Amino acid sequence: MNVGLVYDLRSEYLAEGYSEEETAEFDKEDTIEALRLGLVALGFEVEAIGSAKSLVSALAGGSRWDLVFNIAEGLHGPGREALVPALLDAYQIPYTFSDPMVMALCLDKAACKRVVRDLGLPTPDFALVRTEKDVAGVRLHYPVFAKPVAEGTGKGVCAASRAGDRKELTAICRVLLKRFKQPVLVEEYLPGREFTVGIAGTGELARPLGVMEVRLCGQAEPGAYSYSNKANFETLVEYLPVEGPEAAEAAQLAMEVWRGLGCRDGGRVDIRLDAAGRASFLEVNPLAGLNPSISDLPILCEMNGVSYQDLLRMIVQSALERLPLNPDKERKVRS
């Protein structure tokens, strides 16, 4: 089976003049090589395609694949993570991870929270600030937490994201609106422990891979898993496997969110406890980082006895289960 690998290589964007922060979600060469080797070990022929633009050129030139392993984040617009899935849908080429609708929905944290809330699942009360004037209309209990509505990797999140009153909220919203040119999500701050739940599979076949607590060390920016804390996680963040009732509640909520949103194949759901110790949904990552050493999902898997190779196998197997039956194509991956 021929598998195409679609990704955004950070070094290429840096060479074009984009900043470290703008390219924070993109992958380094060692991630792409780890994925390539992992897919080869599963028995696939792997073609490294590159970015969405490279995919467009390859498709126009007549290239086709039995499956595309897609980790391309995209750079511009609120639908950037949906671009590659939409292109592949147009050519009826199957791919890993979620479809365009789910990708776009999950990137917009406010829209995603509205759907989660409509599913009857707990998430902090929130407001969307599109202009600085909108801060006056925010009717939430302080402290609140502010972040760009459609960014990942902690971009735009810092110690100042936690606002104790309207004056502080106005100040951080002013900065974020100017810097990221997008609305700001403001939600009531949850003071409890923060977990991330790893998930593999789709629909009723999805299952949790484990629960990991994200605990900030003494020198970390307080109160948030921020851009700086993530970038320097080796010294600022402690990752801990979690079991017991709180972990079970977090995993159950994560699974309900994952299935309710229609996420596929593999990813993470971030959960935080409120003042009473109850689990509440923060956000979902349907396109989680896959560097075997530094990405949250592989770290979580390793501490729960799931190897990197097993994680890739589960992701690909989940994607293959969506393929139409074809006696000439093997739908099982090598163990």
JOLIN-V353929 format. One record per backbone hydrogen bond with DSSP energy under -0.5 kcal/mol. NH is the residue of the N-H (numbers start at 1). CO is the residue of the C=O. If there is no record, write none. Layout:
BEGIN
NH;CO
NH;CO
END
This chain:
BEGIN
3;1
3;45
4;67
5;47
6;4
6;69
7;50
9;7
10;8
10;27
12;9
13;9
14;10
15;11
16;12
17;14
18;13
23;19
24;21
26;23
27;8
31;28
32;28
33;29
34;30
35;31
36;32
37;33
38;34
39;35
40;36
41;37
42;38
43;40
44;39
45;1
46;44
47;3
48;46
49;5
49;47
50;5
55;51
56;52
57;53
58;54
59;55
60;56
61;57
62;59
63;58
66;2
67;2
68;94
69;4
70;68
71;6
71;69
80;77
82;79
83;79
83;80
86;82
87;83
88;84
89;85
90;86
91;87
92;89
93;88
94;92
96;68
98;286
103;99
104;100
105;101
106;102
107;103
108;104
109;107
109;149
112;105
112;108
113;109
114;110
115;111
116;112
117;113
118;114
119;115
120;117
121;116
124;281
127;186
129;127
129;184
130;128
134;131
135;132
136;133
137;134
138;135
143;163
144;163
145;187
146;161
147;185
149;183
151;148
155;152
157;154
161;158
162;159
163;144
163;161
169;165
170;166
171;167
172;168
173;169
174;170
175;171
176;172
177;173
178;174
179;175
180;176
181;177
184;129
185;147
186;127
186;184
187;145
188;125
189;143
191;189
192;273
195;271
196;212
197;269
198;196
198;210
199;267
200;207
201;265
203;263
205;202
206;203
207;200
209;198
210;198
212;196
213;240
214;194
215;213
215;238
217;236
220;217
224;221
226;224
227;154
227;157
230;226
231;227
232;228
233;230
235;232
236;232
237;233
238;215
240;213
242;211
248;244
249;245
250;246
251;247
252;248
253;249
254;250
255;251
256;252
257;253
258;254
259;255
260;256
261;257
262;258
263;258
266;264
267;199
268;285
269;197
270;283
271;195
272;280
273;193
274;278
277;274
280;272
281;122
282;270
283;270
285;268
286;284
288;285
295;291
299;295
300;296
301;297
302;298
303;299
304;300
304;301
305;302
306;301
307;305
311;307
312;308
313;309
314;310
315;311
316;312
317;313
318;314
319;315
320;316
321;317
322;319
323;320
329;326
334;42
END
